[in-house]
Amino acid sequence: MRGMAGVVLRALVRRPGLAPAALAESLRLARPGWWRRRPFLPLPAPDLWRFRMETAYGGAGDTRPPPEDVQAFVHWCAAMRGWRRGGGLAL
């Protein structure tokens, strides 16, 4: 999971407007009590991360999604959040 921060940062450098939505999703997926354990970052639990990567990309191991997939996921999450609030679906 160490390399995931780099993947997310590369994705956000290319699309900085997604940073607020990426932060919101990071907090939503973070393991409970993340602020009490090193590295004090809102990272998902390792088991959740392995499950998400295996269901998305198949296989097991240290899968890192391409930055384009991270951008698409964060963009989708932001669009869904707007839709749930009644703002419509603006893709």
PyMOL Python script that loads the backbone (N, CA, C, O; Angstrom):
from pymol import cmd

cmd.read_pdbstr("""\
ATOM      1  N   MET A   1       0.815  -1.192   0.000  1.00  0.00           N
ATOM      2  CA  MET A   1       0.000   0.000   0.000  1.00  0.00           C
ATOM      3  C   MET A   1       0.856   1.252   0.000  1.00  0.00           C
ATOM      4  O   MET A   1       0.339   2.347  -0.221  1.00  0.00           O
ATOM      5  N   ARG A   2       2.143   1.120   0.241  1.00  0.00           N
ATOM      6  CA  ARG A   2       3.027   2.278   0.293  1.00  0.00           C
ATOM      7  C   ARG A   2       2.981   3.091  -0.991  1.00  0.00           C
ATOM      8  O   ARG A   2       2.945   4.320  -0.944  1.00  0.00           O
ATOM      9  N   GLY A   3       2.983   2.426  -2.123  1.00  0.00           N
ATOM     10  CA  GLY A   3       3.010   3.122  -3.394  1.00  0.00           C
ATOM     11  C   GLY A   3       1.703   3.785  -3.766  1.00  0.00           C
ATOM     12  O   GLY A   3       1.653   4.570  -4.713  1.00  0.00           O
ATOM     13  N   MET A   4       0.641   3.482  -3.031  1.00  0.00           N
ATOM     14  CA  MET A   4      -0.655   4.055  -3.362  1.00  0.00           C
ATOM     15  C   MET A   4      -0.650   5.567  -3.206  1.00  0.00           C
ATOM     16  O   MET A   4      -1.278   6.266  -4.001  1.00  0.00           O
ATOM     17  N   ALA A   5       0.037   6.086  -2.207  1.00  0.00           N
ATOM     18  CA  ALA A   5       0.099   7.539  -2.019  1.00  0.00           C
ATOM     19  C   ALA A   5       0.703   8.195  -3.259  1.00  0.00           C
ATOM     20  O   ALA A   5       0.243   9.251  -3.692  1.00  0.00           O
ATOM     21  N   GLY A   6       1.729   7.572  -3.827  1.00  0.00           N
ATOM     22  CA  GLY A   6       2.331   8.108  -5.044  1.00  0.00           C
ATOM     23  C   GLY A   6       1.376   8.081  -6.224  1.00  0.00           C
ATOM     24  O   GLY A   6       1.334   9.024  -7.014  1.00  0.00           O
ATOM     25  N   VAL A   7       0.611   7.009  -6.347  1.00  0.00           N
ATOM     26  CA  VAL A   7      -0.364   6.902  -7.436  1.00  0.00           C
ATOM     27  C   VAL A   7      -1.413   8.001  -7.301  1.00  0.00           C
ATOM     28  O   VAL A   7      -1.762   8.658  -8.282  1.00  0.00           O
ATOM     29  N   VAL A   8      -1.915   8.197  -6.082  1.00  0.00           N
ATOM     30  CA  VAL A   8      -2.936   9.222  -5.863  1.00  0.00           C
ATOM     31  C   VAL A   8      -2.361  10.610  -6.127  1.00  0.00           C
ATOM     32  O   VAL A   8      -3.011  11.443  -6.760  1.00  0.00           O
ATOM     33  N   LEU A   9      -1.152  10.861  -5.647  1.00  0.00           N
ATOM     34  CA  LEU A   9      -0.537  12.172  -5.878  1.00  0.00           C
ATOM     35  C   LEU A   9      -0.319  12.434  -7.362  1.00  0.00           C
ATOM     36  O   LEU A   9      -0.562  13.546  -7.830  1.00  0.00           O
ATOM     37  N   ARG A  10       0.136  11.431  -8.110  1.00  0.00           N
ATOM     38  CA  ARG A  10       0.299  11.613  -9.561  1.00  0.00           C
ATOM     39  C   ARG A  10      -1.040  11.909 -10.228  1.00  0.00           C
ATOM     40  O   ARG A  10      -1.117  12.740 -11.133  1.00  0.00           O
ATOM     41  N   ALA A  11      -2.082  11.237  -9.786  1.00  0.00           N
ATOM     42  CA  ALA A  11      -3.408  11.476 -10.367  1.00  0.00           C
ATOM     43  C   ALA A  11      -3.882  12.894 -10.060  1.00  0.00           C
ATOM     44  O   ALA A  11      -4.484  13.547 -10.913  1.00  0.00           O
ATOM     45  N   LEU A  12      -3.612  13.370  -8.844  1.00  0.00           N
ATOM     46  CA  LEU A  12      -4.077  14.702  -8.454  1.00  0.00           C
ATOM     47  C   LEU A  12      -3.247  15.814  -9.075  1.00  0.00           C
ATOM     48  O   LEU A  12      -3.757  16.913  -9.291  1.00  0.00           O
ATOM     49  N   VAL A  13      -1.985  15.553  -9.363  1.00  0.00           N
ATOM     50  CA  VAL A  13      -1.168  16.557 -10.048  1.00  0.00           C
ATOM     51  C   VAL A  13      -1.754  16.827 -11.428  1.00  0.00           C
ATOM     52  O   VAL A  13      -1.754  17.961 -11.908  1.00  0.00           O
ATOM     53  N   ARG A  14      -2.249  15.777 -12.052  1.00  0.00           N
ATOM     54  CA  ARG A  14      -2.836  15.919 -13.390  1.00  0.00           C
ATOM     55  C   ARG A  14      -4.221  16.562 -13.347  1.00  0.00           C
ATOM     56  O   ARG A  14      -4.620  17.231 -14.300  1.00  0.00           O
ATOM     57  N   ARG A  15      -4.950  16.368 -12.261  1.00  0.00           N
ATOM     58  CA  ARG A  15      -6.304  16.928 -12.114  1.00  0.00           C
ATOM     59  C   ARG A  15      -6.468  17.484 -10.702  1.00  0.00           C
ATOM     60  O   ARG A  15      -7.147  16.864  -9.884  1.00  0.00           O
ATOM     61  N   PRO A  16      -5.867  18.639 -10.390  1.00  0.00           N
ATOM     62  CA  PRO A  16      -5.893  19.168  -9.024  1.00  0.00           C
ATOM     63  C   PRO A  16      -7.294  19.509  -8.525  1.00  0.00           C
ATOM     64  O   PRO A  16      -7.511  19.578  -7.315  1.00  0.00           O
ATOM     65  N   GLY A  17      -8.224  19.717  -9.405  1.00  0.00           N
ATOM     66  CA  GLY A  17      -9.597  20.010  -8.990  1.00  0.00           C
ATOM     67  C   GLY A  17     -10.263  18.849  -8.266  1.00  0.00           C
ATOM     68  O   GLY A  17     -11.284  19.035  -7.604  1.00  0.00           O
ATOM     69  N   LEU A  18      -9.697  17.661  -8.386  1.00  0.00           N
ATOM     70  CA  LEU A  18     -10.256  16.482  -7.725  1.00  0.00           C
ATOM     71  C   LEU A  18      -9.754  16.319  -6.288  1.00  0.00           C
ATOM     72  O   LEU A  18     -10.201  15.413  -5.584  1.00  0.00           O
ATOM     73  N   ALA A  19      -8.838  17.176  -5.844  1.00  0.00           N
ATOM     74  CA  ALA A  19      -8.237  17.025  -4.512  1.00  0.00           C
ATOM     75  C   ALA A  19      -9.276  17.009  -3.385  1.00  0.00           C
ATOM     76  O   ALA A  19      -9.186  16.141  -2.516  1.00  0.00           O
ATOM     77  N   PRO A  20     -10.258  17.923  -3.352  1.00  0.00           N
ATOM     78  CA  PRO A  20     -11.236  17.846  -2.263  1.00  0.00           C
ATOM     79  C   PRO A  20     -12.018  16.534  -2.246  1.00  0.00           C
ATOM     80  O   PRO A  20     -12.250  15.967  -1.179  1.00  0.00           O
ATOM     81  N   ALA A  21     -12.422  16.051  -3.411  1.00  0.00           N
ATOM     82  CA  ALA A  21     -13.152  14.784  -3.474  1.00  0.00           C
ATOM     83  C   ALA A  21     -12.245  13.618  -3.087  1.00  0.00           C
ATOM     84  O   ALA A  21     -12.697  12.670  -2.445  1.00  0.00           O
ATOM     85  N   ALA A  22     -10.968  13.680  -3.471  1.00  0.00           N
ATOM     86  CA  ALA A  22     -10.032  12.612  -3.112  1.00  0.00           C
ATOM     87  C   ALA A  22      -9.825  12.567  -1.607  1.00  0.00           C
ATOM     88  O   ALA A  22      -9.754  11.484  -1.026  1.00  0.00           O
ATOM     89  N   LEU A  23      -9.726  13.728  -0.969  1.00  0.00           N
ATOM     90  CA  LEU A  23      -9.578  13.766   0.486  1.00  0.00           C
ATOM     91  C   LEU A  23     -10.821  13.190   1.162  1.00  0.00           C
ATOM     92  O   LEU A  23     -10.714  12.419   2.116  1.00  0.00           O
ATOM     93  N   ALA A  24     -11.994  13.566   0.667  1.00  0.00           N
ATOM     94  CA  ALA A  24     -13.243  13.055   1.244  1.00  0.00           C
ATOM     95  C   ALA A  24     -13.315  11.533   1.119  1.00  0.00           C
ATOM     96  O   ALA A  24     -13.728  10.859   2.063  1.00  0.00           O
ATOM     97  N   GLU A  25     -12.924  10.987  -0.020  1.00  0.00           N
ATOM     98  CA  GLU A  25     -12.958   9.543  -0.209  1.00  0.00           C
ATOM     99  C   GLU A  25     -11.908   8.846   0.638  1.00  0.00           C
ATOM    100  O   GLU A  25     -12.137   7.744   1.135  1.00  0.00           O
ATOM    101  N   SER A  26     -10.759   9.484   0.805  1.00  0.00           N
ATOM    102  CA  SER A  26      -9.727   8.909   1.674  1.00  0.00           C
ATOM    103  C   SER A  26     -10.245   8.774   3.096  1.00  0.00           C
ATOM    104  O   SER A  26     -10.035   7.750   3.747  1.00  0.00           O
ATOM    105  N   LEU A  27     -10.915   9.796   3.569  1.00  0.00           N
ATOM    106  CA  LEU A  27     -11.464   9.747   4.931  1.00  0.00           C
ATOM    107  C   LEU A  27     -12.582   8.719   5.040  1.00  0.00           C
ATOM    108  O   LEU A  27     -12.721   8.056   6.068  1.00  0.00           O
ATOM    109  N   ARG A  28     -13.378   8.584   3.982  1.00  0.00           N
ATOM    110  CA  ARG A  28     -14.480   7.621   4.001  1.00  0.00           C
ATOM    111  C   ARG A  28     -13.968   6.179   4.021  1.00  0.00           C
ATOM    112  O   ARG A  28     -14.559   5.320   4.674  1.00  0.00           O
ATOM    113  N   LEU A  29     -12.881   5.916   3.314  1.00  0.00           N
ATOM    114  CA  LEU A  29     -12.337   4.561   3.232  1.00  0.00           C
ATOM    115  C   LEU A  29     -11.321   4.241   4.331  1.00  0.00           C
ATOM    116  O   LEU A  29     -10.918   3.088   4.488  1.00  0.00           O
ATOM    117  N   ALA A  30     -10.912   5.248   5.082  1.00  0.00           N
ATOM    118  CA  ALA A  30      -9.860   5.053   6.098  1.00  0.00           C
ATOM    119  C   ALA A  30     -10.302   4.069   7.176  1.00  0.00           C
ATOM    120  O   ALA A  30     -11.478   3.977   7.528  1.00  0.00           O
ATOM    121  N   ARG A  31      -9.309   3.334   7.685  1.00  0.00           N
ATOM    122  CA  ARG A  31      -9.612   2.401   8.768  1.00  0.00           C
ATOM    123  C   ARG A  31     -10.006   3.188  10.010  1.00  0.00           C
ATOM    124  O   ARG A  31      -9.503   4.291  10.226  1.00  0.00           O
ATOM    125  N   PRO A  32     -10.888   2.645  10.818  1.00  0.00           N
ATOM    126  CA  PRO A  32     -11.307   3.335  12.045  1.00  0.00           C
ATOM    127  C   PRO A  32     -10.100   3.629  12.946  1.00  0.00           C
ATOM    128  O   PRO A  32      -9.217   2.788  13.115  1.00  0.00           O
ATOM    129  N   GLY A  33     -10.082   4.816  13.509  1.00  0.00           N
ATOM    130  CA  GLY A  33      -9.010   5.209  14.415  1.00  0.00           C
ATOM    131  C   GLY A  33      -7.671   5.412  13.735  1.00  0.00           C
ATOM    132  O   GLY A  33      -6.632   5.255  14.377  1.00  0.00           O
ATOM    133  N   TRP A  34      -7.661   5.757  12.450  1.00  0.00           N
ATOM    134  CA  TRP A  34      -6.413   5.906  11.702  1.00  0.00           C
ATOM    135  C   TRP A  34      -5.487   6.941  12.335  1.00  0.00           C
ATOM    136  O   TRP A  34      -4.268   6.836  12.199  1.00  0.00           O
ATOM    137  N   TRP A  35      -6.037   7.927  13.017  1.00  0.00           N
ATOM    138  CA  TRP A  35      -5.223   9.000  13.610  1.00  0.00           C
ATOM    139  C   TRP A  35      -4.439   8.526  14.837  1.00  0.00           C
ATOM    140  O   TRP A  35      -3.562   9.243  15.319  1.00  0.00           O
ATOM    141  N   ARG A  36      -4.742   7.337  15.343  1.00  0.00           N
ATOM    142  CA  ARG A  36      -4.049   6.812  16.517  1.00  0.00           C
ATOM    143  C   ARG A  36      -2.852   5.929  16.178  1.00  0.00           C
ATOM    144  O   ARG A  36      -2.065   5.595  17.064  1.00  0.00           O
ATOM    145  N   ARG A  37      -2.703   5.550  14.918  1.00  0.00           N
ATOM    146  CA  ARG A  37      -1.632   4.624  14.523  1.00  0.00           C
ATOM    147  C   ARG A  37      -0.752   5.246  13.445  1.00  0.00           C
ATOM    148  O   ARG A  37      -1.218   5.957  12.555  1.00  0.00           O
ATOM    149  N   ARG A  38       0.536   4.949  13.563  1.00  0.00           N
ATOM    150  CA  ARG A  38       1.436   5.387  12.489  1.00  0.00           C
ATOM    151  C   ARG A  38       1.044   4.697  11.203  1.00  0.00           C
ATOM    152  O   ARG A  38       0.670   3.525  11.250  1.00  0.00           O
ATOM    153  N   PRO A  39       1.103   5.321  10.115  1.00  0.00           N
ATOM    154  CA  PRO A  39       1.717   6.585   9.752  1.00  0.00           C
ATOM    155  C   PRO A  39       0.789   7.793   9.897  1.00  0.00           C
ATOM    156  O   PRO A  39       1.051   8.818   9.267  1.00  0.00           O
ATOM    157  N   PHE A  40      -0.261   7.728  10.678  1.00  0.00           N
ATOM    158  CA  PHE A  40      -1.169   8.844  10.932  1.00  0.00           C
ATOM    159  C   PHE A  40      -1.749   9.420   9.637  1.00  0.00           C
ATOM    160  O   PHE A  40      -1.896  10.634   9.493  1.00  0.00           O
ATOM    161  N   LEU A  41      -2.068   8.547   8.720  1.00  0.00           N
ATOM    162  CA  LEU A  41      -2.684   8.921   7.448  1.00  0.00           C
ATOM    163  C   LEU A  41      -3.993   8.161   7.293  1.00  0.00           C
ATOM    164  O   LEU A  41      -4.116   7.033   7.771  1.00  0.00           O
ATOM    165  N   PRO A  42      -4.968   8.768   6.631  1.00  0.00           N
ATOM    166  CA  PRO A  42      -6.261   8.075   6.456  1.00  0.00           C
ATOM    167  C   PRO A  42      -6.198   7.006   5.374  1.00  0.00           C
ATOM    168  O   PRO A  42      -6.768   7.160   4.294  1.00  0.00           O
ATOM    169  N   LEU A  43      -5.494   5.921   5.682  1.00  0.00           N
ATOM    170  CA  LEU A  43      -5.345   4.817   4.735  1.00  0.00           C
ATOM    171  C   LEU A  43      -6.381   3.739   5.023  1.00  0.00           C
ATOM    172  O   LEU A  43      -6.778   3.543   6.172  1.00  0.00           O
ATOM    173  N   PRO A  44      -6.819   3.040   3.977  1.00  0.00           N
ATOM    174  CA  PRO A  44      -7.742   1.928   4.223  1.00  0.00           C
ATOM    175  C   PRO A  44      -7.033   0.774   4.931  1.00  0.00           C
ATOM    176  O   PRO A  44      -5.809   0.660   4.877  1.00  0.00           O
ATOM    177  N   ALA A  45      -7.795  -0.057   5.577  1.00  0.00           N
ATOM    178  CA  ALA A  45      -7.235  -1.253   6.219  1.00  0.00           C
ATOM    179  C   ALA A  45      -6.612  -2.132   5.140  1.00  0.00           C
ATOM    180  O   ALA A  45      -7.150  -2.222   4.037  1.00  0.00           O
ATOM    181  N   PRO A  46      -5.495  -2.777   5.436  1.00  0.00           N
ATOM    182  CA  PRO A  46      -4.836  -3.621   4.420  1.00  0.00           C
ATOM    183  C   PRO A  46      -5.752  -4.687   3.829  1.00  0.00           C
ATOM    184  O   PRO A  46      -5.684  -4.952   2.628  1.00  0.00           O
ATOM    185  N   ASP A  47      -6.605  -5.304   4.642  1.00  0.00           N
ATOM    186  CA  ASP A  47      -7.516  -6.321   4.115  1.00  0.00           C
ATOM    187  C   ASP A  47      -8.518  -5.720   3.135  1.00  0.00           C
ATOM    188  O   ASP A  47      -8.813  -6.321   2.101  1.00  0.00           O
ATOM    189  N   LEU A  48      -9.038  -4.546   3.452  1.00  0.00           N
ATOM    190  CA  LEU A  48      -9.969  -3.869   2.547  1.00  0.00           C
ATOM    191  C   LEU A  48      -9.263  -3.523   1.243  1.00  0.00           C
ATOM    192  O   LEU A  48      -9.812  -3.721   0.159  1.00  0.00           O
ATOM    193  N   TRP A  49      -8.040  -3.004   1.355  1.00  0.00           N
ATOM    194  CA  TRP A  49      -7.301  -2.621   0.157  1.00  0.00           C
ATOM    195  C   TRP A  49      -7.046  -3.833  -0.747  1.00  0.00           C
ATOM    196  O   TRP A  49      -7.242  -3.754  -1.960  1.00  0.00           O
ATOM    197  N   ARG A  50      -6.609  -4.952  -0.159  1.00  0.00           N
ATOM    198  CA  ARG A  50      -6.372  -6.161  -0.957  1.00  0.00           C
ATOM    199  C   ARG A  50      -7.663  -6.611  -1.645  1.00  0.00           C
ATOM    200  O   ARG A  50      -7.654  -6.966  -2.823  1.00  0.00           O
ATOM    201  N   PHE A  51      -8.768  -6.592  -0.904  1.00  0.00           N
ATOM    202  CA  PHE A  51     -10.052  -6.994  -1.474  1.00  0.00           C
ATOM    203  C   PHE A  51     -10.436  -6.083  -2.633  1.00  0.00           C
ATOM    204  O   PHE A  51     -10.844  -6.563  -3.691  1.00  0.00           O
ATOM    205  N   ARG A  52     -10.308  -4.771  -2.440  1.00  0.00           N
ATOM    206  CA  ARG A  52     -10.687  -3.829  -3.497  1.00  0.00           C
ATOM    207  C   ARG A  52      -9.821  -4.001  -4.738  1.00  0.00           C
ATOM    208  O   ARG A  52     -10.327  -3.960  -5.859  1.00  0.00           O
ATOM    209  N   MET A  53      -8.524  -4.191  -4.544  1.00  0.00           N
ATOM    210  CA  MET A  53      -7.626  -4.356  -5.690  1.00  0.00           C
ATOM    211  C   MET A  53      -7.853  -5.691  -6.396  1.00  0.00           C
ATOM    212  O   MET A  53      -7.784  -5.767  -7.623  1.00  0.00           O
ATOM    213  N   GLU A  54      -8.122  -6.741  -5.622  1.00  0.00           N
ATOM    214  CA  GLU A  54      -8.370  -8.038  -6.246  1.00  0.00           C
ATOM    215  C   GLU A  54      -9.673  -8.031  -7.032  1.00  0.00           C
ATOM    216  O   GLU A  54      -9.735  -8.592  -8.126  1.00  0.00           O
ATOM    217  N   THR A  55     -10.712  -7.408  -6.494  1.00  0.00           N
ATOM    218  CA  THR A  55     -11.983  -7.383  -7.219  1.00  0.00           C
ATOM    219  C   THR A  55     -11.918  -6.453  -8.425  1.00  0.00           C
ATOM    220  O   THR A  55     -12.632  -6.670  -9.404  1.00  0.00           O
ATOM    221  N   ALA A  56     -11.089  -5.438  -8.375  1.00  0.00           N
ATOM    222  CA  ALA A  56     -10.981  -4.503  -9.496  1.00  0.00           C
ATOM    223  C   ALA A  56     -10.039  -5.006 -10.591  1.00  0.00           C
ATOM    224  O   ALA A  56     -10.324  -4.853 -11.778  1.00  0.00           O
ATOM    225  N   TYR A  57      -8.923  -5.603 -10.187  1.00  0.00           N
ATOM    226  CA  TYR A  57      -7.881  -5.943 -11.157  1.00  0.00           C
ATOM    227  C   TYR A  57      -7.536  -7.422 -11.222  1.00  0.00           C
ATOM    228  O   TYR A  57      -6.718  -7.829 -12.047  1.00  0.00           O
ATOM    229  N   GLY A  58      -8.148  -8.236 -10.361  1.00  0.00           N
ATOM    230  CA  GLY A  58      -7.851  -9.660 -10.360  1.00  0.00           C
ATOM    231  C   GLY A  58      -6.518  -9.955  -9.693  1.00  0.00           C
ATOM    232  O   GLY A  58      -5.693  -9.061  -9.498  1.00  0.00           O
ATOM    233  N   GLY A  59      -6.321 -11.201  -9.351  1.00  0.00           N
ATOM    234  CA  GLY A  59      -5.065 -11.596  -8.722  1.00  0.00           C
ATOM    235  C   GLY A  59      -4.922 -11.017  -7.327  1.00  0.00           C
ATOM    236  O   GLY A  59      -5.836 -10.381  -6.801  1.00  0.00           O
ATOM    237  N   ALA A  60      -3.789 -11.242  -6.756  1.00  0.00           N
ATOM    238  CA  ALA A  60      -3.507 -10.722  -5.426  1.00  0.00           C
ATOM    239  C   ALA A  60      -2.152 -10.043  -5.475  1.00  0.00           C
ATOM    240  O   ALA A  60      -1.486 -10.039  -6.510  1.00  0.00           O
ATOM    241  N   GLY A  61      -1.755  -9.484  -4.380  1.00  0.00           N
ATOM    242  CA  GLY A  61      -0.450  -8.843  -4.322  1.00  0.00           C
ATOM    243  C   GLY A  61      -0.567  -7.343  -4.219  1.00  0.00           C
ATOM    244  O   GLY A  61      -1.610  -6.808  -3.844  1.00  0.00           O
ATOM    245  N   ASP A  62       0.499  -6.680  -4.551  1.00  0.00           N
ATOM    246  CA  ASP A  62       0.591  -5.234  -4.404  1.00  0.00           C
ATOM    247  C   ASP A  62       0.171  -4.550  -5.696  1.00  0.00           C
ATOM    248  O   ASP A  62       1.003  -3.960  -6.386  1.00  0.00           O
ATOM    249  N   THR A  63      -1.101  -4.624  -6.023  1.00  0.00           N
ATOM    250  CA  THR A  63      -1.612  -4.010  -7.233  1.00  0.00           C
ATOM    251  C   THR A  63      -1.787  -2.515  -7.019  1.00  0.00           C
ATOM    252  O   THR A  63      -2.333  -2.081  -6.005  1.00  0.00           O
ATOM    253  N   ARG A  64      -1.322  -1.743  -7.973  1.00  0.00           N
ATOM    254  CA  ARG A  64      -1.495  -0.291  -7.918  1.00  0.00           C
ATOM    255  C   ARG A  64      -2.280   0.132  -9.155  1.00  0.00           C
ATOM    256  O   ARG A  64      -1.857  -0.146 -10.277  1.00  0.00           O
ATOM    257  N   PRO A  65      -3.404   0.793  -8.969  1.00  0.00           N
ATOM    258  CA  PRO A  65      -4.179   1.217 -10.128  1.00  0.00           C
ATOM    259  C   PRO A  65      -3.469   2.334 -10.881  1.00  0.00           C
ATOM    260  O   PRO A  65      -2.737   3.117 -10.277  1.00  0.00           O
ATOM    261  N   PRO A  66      -3.676   2.417 -12.180  1.00  0.00           N
ATOM    262  CA  PRO A  66      -3.086   3.524 -12.932  1.00  0.00           C
ATOM    263  C   PRO A  66      -3.725   4.847 -12.496  1.00  0.00           C
ATOM    264  O   PRO A  66      -4.879   4.863 -12.065  1.00  0.00           O
ATOM    265  N   PRO A  67      -2.986   5.951 -12.604  1.00  0.00           N
ATOM    266  CA  PRO A  67      -3.542   7.254 -12.200  1.00  0.00           C
ATOM    267  C   PRO A  67      -4.875   7.581 -12.880  1.00  0.00           C
ATOM    268  O   PRO A  67      -5.731   8.234 -12.283  1.00  0.00           O
ATOM    269  N   GLU A  68      -5.050   7.134 -14.117  1.00  0.00           N
ATOM    270  CA  GLU A  68      -6.309   7.405 -14.822  1.00  0.00           C
ATOM    271  C   GLU A  68      -7.491   6.748 -14.114  1.00  0.00           C
ATOM    272  O   GLU A  68      -8.582   7.317 -14.065  1.00  0.00           O
ATOM    273  N   ASP A  69      -7.276   5.550 -13.564  1.00  0.00           N
ATOM    274  CA  ASP A  69      -8.342   4.874 -12.824  1.00  0.00           C
ATOM    275  C   ASP A  69      -8.652   5.599 -11.522  1.00  0.00           C
ATOM    276  O   ASP A  69      -9.812   5.687 -11.119  1.00  0.00           O
ATOM    277  N   VAL A  70      -7.620   6.118 -10.864  1.00  0.00           N
ATOM    278  CA  VAL A  70      -7.837   6.878  -9.637  1.00  0.00           C
ATOM    279  C   VAL A  70      -8.649   8.135  -9.950  1.00  0.00           C
ATOM    280  O   VAL A  70      -9.595   8.463  -9.233  1.00  0.00           O
ATOM    281  N   GLN A  71      -8.279   8.834 -11.017  1.00  0.00           N
ATOM    282  CA  GLN A  71      -9.017  10.033 -11.421  1.00  0.00           C
ATOM    283  C   GLN A  71     -10.477   9.703 -11.718  1.00  0.00           C
ATOM    284  O   GLN A  71     -11.385  10.405 -11.271  1.00  0.00           O
ATOM    285  N   ALA A  72     -10.693   8.637 -12.471  1.00  0.00           N
ATOM    286  CA  ALA A  72     -12.063   8.254 -12.830  1.00  0.00           C
ATOM    287  C   ALA A  72     -12.879   7.906 -11.586  1.00  0.00           C
ATOM    288  O   ALA A  72     -14.045   8.287 -11.485  1.00  0.00           O
ATOM    289  N   PHE A  73     -12.275   7.184 -10.642  1.00  0.00           N
ATOM    290  CA  PHE A  73     -12.985   6.821  -9.414  1.00  0.00           C
ATOM    291  C   PHE A  73     -13.348   8.059  -8.594  1.00  0.00           C
ATOM    292  O   PHE A  73     -14.484   8.194  -8.140  1.00  0.00           O
ATOM    293  N   VAL A  74     -12.392   8.950  -8.408  1.00  0.00           N
ATOM    294  CA  VAL A  74     -12.655  10.154  -7.606  1.00  0.00           C
ATOM    295  C   VAL A  74     -13.683  11.036  -8.299  1.00  0.00           C
ATOM    296  O   VAL A  74     -14.555  11.603  -7.640  1.00  0.00           O
ATOM    297  N   HIS A  75     -13.594  11.157  -9.610  1.00  0.00           N
ATOM    298  CA  HIS A  75     -14.578  11.942 -10.370  1.00  0.00           C
ATOM    299  C   HIS A  75     -15.971  11.335 -10.208  1.00  0.00           C
ATOM    300  O   HIS A  75     -16.945  12.062 -10.009  1.00  0.00           O
ATOM    301  N   TRP A  76     -16.068  10.029 -10.292  1.00  0.00           N
ATOM    302  CA  TRP A  76     -17.355   9.349 -10.117  1.00  0.00           C
ATOM    303  C   TRP A  76     -17.906   9.591  -8.711  1.00  0.00           C
ATOM    304  O   TRP A  76     -19.092   9.877  -8.546  1.00  0.00           O
ATOM    305  N   CYS A  77     -17.043   9.475  -7.700  1.00  0.00           N
ATOM    306  CA  CYS A  77     -17.483   9.701  -6.319  1.00  0.00           C
ATOM    307  C   CYS A  77     -18.012  11.122  -6.140  1.00  0.00           C
ATOM    308  O   CYS A  77     -19.041  11.328  -5.496  1.00  0.00           O
ATOM    309  N   ALA A  78     -17.309  12.103  -6.711  1.00  0.00           N
ATOM    310  CA  ALA A  78     -17.755  13.498  -6.609  1.00  0.00           C
ATOM    311  C   ALA A  78     -19.095  13.685  -7.315  1.00  0.00           C
ATOM    312  O   ALA A  78     -19.974  14.382  -6.808  1.00  0.00           O
ATOM    313  N   ALA A  79     -19.253  13.066  -8.479  1.00  0.00           N
ATOM    314  CA  ALA A  79     -20.519  13.174  -9.210  1.00  0.00           C
ATOM    315  C   ALA A  79     -21.655  12.525  -8.430  1.00  0.00           C
ATOM    316  O   ALA A  79     -22.758  13.068  -8.382  1.00  0.00           O
ATOM    317  N   MET A  80     -21.401  11.372  -7.819  1.00  0.00           N
ATOM    318  CA  MET A  80     -22.441  10.700  -7.043  1.00  0.00           C
ATOM    319  C   MET A  80     -22.817  11.498  -5.800  1.00  0.00           C
ATOM    320  O   MET A  80     -23.984  11.529  -5.410  1.00  0.00           O
ATOM    321  N   ARG A  81     -21.837  12.140  -5.182  1.00  0.00           N
ATOM    322  CA  ARG A  81     -22.119  12.950  -4.005  1.00  0.00           C
ATOM    323  C   ARG A  81     -23.039  14.112  -4.394  1.00  0.00           C
ATOM    324  O   ARG A  81     -23.977  14.432  -3.663  1.00  0.00           O
ATOM    325  N   GLY A  82     -22.774  14.741  -5.537  1.00  0.00           N
ATOM    326  CA  GLY A  82     -23.644  15.814  -6.021  1.00  0.00           C
ATOM    327  C   GLY A  82     -25.030  15.308  -6.336  1.00  0.00           C
ATOM    328  O   GLY A  82     -26.014  16.000  -6.074  1.00  0.00           O
ATOM    329  N   TRP A  83     -25.129  14.115  -6.892  1.00  0.00           N
ATOM    330  CA  TRP A  83     -26.415  13.542  -7.238  1.00  0.00           C
ATOM    331  C   TRP A  83     -27.222  13.239  -5.983  1.00  0.00           C
ATOM    332  O   TRP A  83     -28.425  13.497  -5.943  1.00  0.00           O
ATOM    333  N   ARG A  84     -26.569  12.692  -4.956  1.00  0.00           N
ATOM    334  CA  ARG A  84     -27.278  12.366  -3.719  1.00  0.00           C
ATOM    335  C   ARG A  84     -27.785  13.623  -3.037  1.00  0.00           C
ATOM    336  O   ARG A  84     -28.812  13.583  -2.359  1.00  0.00           O
ATOM    337  N   ARG A  85     -27.103  14.713  -3.199  1.00  0.00           N
ATOM    338  CA  ARG A  85     -27.529  15.977  -2.568  1.00  0.00           C
ATOM    339  C   ARG A  85     -28.601  16.685  -3.371  1.00  0.00           C
ATOM    340  O   ARG A  85     -29.076  17.751  -2.979  1.00  0.00           O
ATOM    341  N   GLY A  86     -28.978  16.106  -4.477  1.00  0.00           N
ATOM    342  CA  GLY A  86     -30.033  16.710  -5.293  1.00  0.00           C
ATOM    343  C   GLY A  86     -29.518  17.659  -6.354  1.00  0.00           C
ATOM    344  O   GLY A  86     -30.296  18.374  -6.984  1.00  0.00           O
ATOM    345  N   GLY A  87     -28.215  17.669  -6.555  1.00  0.00           N
ATOM    346  CA  GLY A  87     -27.631  18.576  -7.535  1.00  0.00           C
ATOM    347  C   GLY A  87     -27.616  18.015  -8.933  1.00  0.00           C
ATOM    348  O   GLY A  87     -27.112  18.667  -9.847  1.00  0.00           O
ATOM    349  N   GLY A  88     -28.145  16.846  -9.127  1.00  0.00           N
ATOM    350  CA  GLY A  88     -28.121  16.224 -10.442  1.00  0.00           C
ATOM    351  C   GLY A  88     -26.804  15.528 -10.699  1.00  0.00           C
ATOM    352  O   GLY A  88     -25.862  15.646  -9.916  1.00  0.00           O
ATOM    353  N   LEU A  89     -26.747  14.828 -11.762  1.00  0.00           N
ATOM    354  CA  LEU A  89     -25.555  14.064 -12.118  1.00  0.00           C
ATOM    355  C   LEU A  89     -24.806  14.826 -13.201  1.00  0.00           C
ATOM    356  O   LEU A  89     -25.207  14.809 -14.364  1.00  0.00           O
ATOM    357  N   ALA A  90     -23.718  15.495 -12.825  1.00  0.00           N
ATOM    358  CA  ALA A  90     -22.946  16.308 -13.757  1.00  0.00           C
ATOM    359  C   ALA A  90     -21.634  15.608 -14.071  1.00  0.00           C
ATOM    360  O   ALA A  90     -20.632  15.827 -13.391  1.00  0.00           O
ATOM    361  N   LEU A  91     -21.636  14.782 -15.077  1.00  0.00           N
ATOM    362  CA  LEU A  91     -20.397  14.109 -15.480  1.00  0.00           C
ATOM    363  C   LEU A  91     -19.845  14.888 -16.617  1.00  0.00           C
ATOM    364  O   LEU A  91     -18.794  14.536 -17.153  1.00  0.00           O
TER     365      LEU A  91
END
""", "prot")
cmd.dss("prot")
cmd.show_as("cartoon", "prot")
cmd.util.cbc("prot")
cmd.orient("prot")
